[in-house]
Every structure is written in structure tokens, then in C-alpha cells.
């Protein structure tokens, strides 16, 4: 049942709702009246309400930062002032990924493998891949001259961002 709750919570957050009460499960059919586990039925109920659009945009918007000197990647929500290497950081502009920026995704040993078509040279590489889901943010750092691939757990409903560095410029894409 755990994964079903995780998927439901991800769907709720993705659709702009918030949970307003305790989730509950109603066991309709089970071992007491069905010998075949394929016929067991549990109904999960999660009380929700629509979140106002202005609240979603103002407070829940993920922002990515990358230090131009050391390449450190940071993630915030809402408004923040960050400094690194004695310099103030500005949020990275994020655009929708173009077809050539999208990775191939496969399942390996219960995890997702994302493989990018990027040369990963010192002049042009993927600095980080960021997974944003209702209950966690995961940042996977990449460095020049390593493989352009990332192994992550199956994160249903996650938004995926990629931070690129090309010499002195930095930008992000959302997959």
C-alpha cells in the first residue's frame, strides 16, 4: 500500500491540491471473502482541496542556483538570497527542454536510469539533475568528463530539472 499512497500524494500535489484531513482505507474485499489476491479491493480516500493559484506560484516555485566560480548547485523554494564564493547568486533561467536535451529513460534494478546525449567536456557539461517531488528534492551532481547518466529511485510524479554549464553561462531545463 505504501507505493499507492506515494503515487496518490504525488498526483495530489501535481494537480494543485492539498491534503486537508487524514487519509483512510476501506477494505472491501480481502482474504475473508476472496481467496484470489487479484480480487482483493481496498479503496483509499484522501480529503483534498484546491490550492489557490497565487499560493502555488508564490511559495512552491522551485528555484535553481549555480555558483559561477565553483559550480556548486543550490535549490530553494520561494524567495531567498544566496551567496557562494563571496558572490550573490541569481536564480538560473529555466526553460522547457527541447527534444535533443531529453534523456533516454530505462529501468535498471528497480531504479530509473536517465542517459543524456552530452559530451561532458570541461567547456560544456551537465552540472546537476534535480528531482522535485511533493515530499523531497534530490540533487544529483555531475562533473566534466564523467558519463552523462544518472541512476535514481523511481520517483513517481517528480518534476525533473537539468542544470547545464557552458564556459561562463548556466541555464536549466525542465523535462
Order of alpha helices (4+ residues) and beta strands (2+ residues): alpha-beta-beta-beta-beta-alpha-beta-beta-beta-beta-beta-beta-beta-beta-beta-beta-beta-beta
